[in-house]
Amino acid sequence: MTRVGIVAKPDAPRAQGVILQLLPWLAARGHAVVFEKETADLVPVVVGASASKAELPGQVDLLIVLGGDGTLLSMARAVGDLGVPLLGVNLGGLGFLTATTLEEMFPALEAYLGGRMAIEERMLLAARVIRNGQPLCEYAALNDVVITKSAMSRIIDLSVSVEGRYATAYRADGLIISTPTGSTAYSLSAGGPILFPTMDAIVLTPICSHTLTNRPIVVPGTDRIEVTLLADQEVMATMDGQVGVGLREGDTVEIRKAASRIRLVRFPQKDFFSVLRTKLKWGER
């Protein structure tokens, strides 16, 4: 490994100080640094190259993401099918994806360079909007695709098909289509199950369903899901809560497992259950 990308949440108070510690550490070990352009602005004197968020993954062998899960989600979509591993370092509070603490950052990098870190592969979703029989747009999501009403909209009506077969209709505030990685995010808050993050599965979790018997359901990751908006309402489809598109009556959101997978770097001893115990405070009274 020779080139390391650094991406930081721009408004994270500790980001600049962490970067200024990282630079000499990486330089002493012969590794060049490429900054994401906004991150480069945090450094008083730029000592490395810089690239846009979209271009950065193609120029590096490892991405260090300083911030929270939102920052990592954004970079995961940029990585796409390039396979560049991401090391998420948590500068905030609750973080399932950025599970490495600041105190663990340098030991984690040392272990990664020595081949002692685990690389965990996570599935992505590919979502595209079909309007009048034609593809309108396509996005990737590591956590979830959420179809939800606007602030003032009434309950929305959705029809769901799985592998081309009609499954159910929802009258609800919305619907979350989640990966196992995203099962501990919005889906969990809406009452969805926790899935082991390396599984190939998709969770459908209704948001405040009008029918109490509409419960979350898990389907195989190989299944294609189609969600159609049945009425003329103000509805958005959002990916990872960061990008999205307004829907019209008759629009279909087609969701399937993406061909690419995201690679996350973690300590072998820090398994998913230890993260759950820490983040969700399991076992504490």
Number of C-alpha atoms within 10 A of each C-alpha: 10 12 16 19 25 24 25 27 20 17 11 13 12 16 19 21 11 15 19 13 11 16 16 12 14 17 12 8 10 12 15 17 24 24 27 21 16 16 23 23 14 18 16 9 8 13 14 13 15 21 18 13 19 14 13 23 27 15 17 20 16 21 28 22 23 31 25 23 24 17 19 28 21 18 20 26 20 18 24 20 15 14 18 21 21 26 26 29 25 25 24 16 11 14 21 21 23 27 24 22 16 16 10 13 19 15 12 21 18 12 15 18 12 9 10 14 18 17 18 16 17 19 25 29 26 20 24 19 23 19 16 9 10 9 14 13 13 15 17 24 28 26 29 29 28 24 27 23 22 16 9 7 12 14 18 24 19 22 16 21 17 17 12 11 11 12 12 12 16 22 19 20 21 23 27 25 27 31 32 27 23 26 27 21 20 20 27 15 12 16 15 23 18 16 19 15 18 14 15 17 20 29 24 24 27 27 25 16 18 14 12 7 7 17 13 18 13 17 14 13 20 13 16 17 25 25 23 21 21 17 14 12 18 17 23 17 23 20 25 22 16 10 13 17 16 16 23 17 16 17 22 24 24 20 25 20 23 18 11 18 21 21 20 22 24 23 17 11 9 12 11 14 11 13 17 14 12 15 14 13 11 12 7 7 4
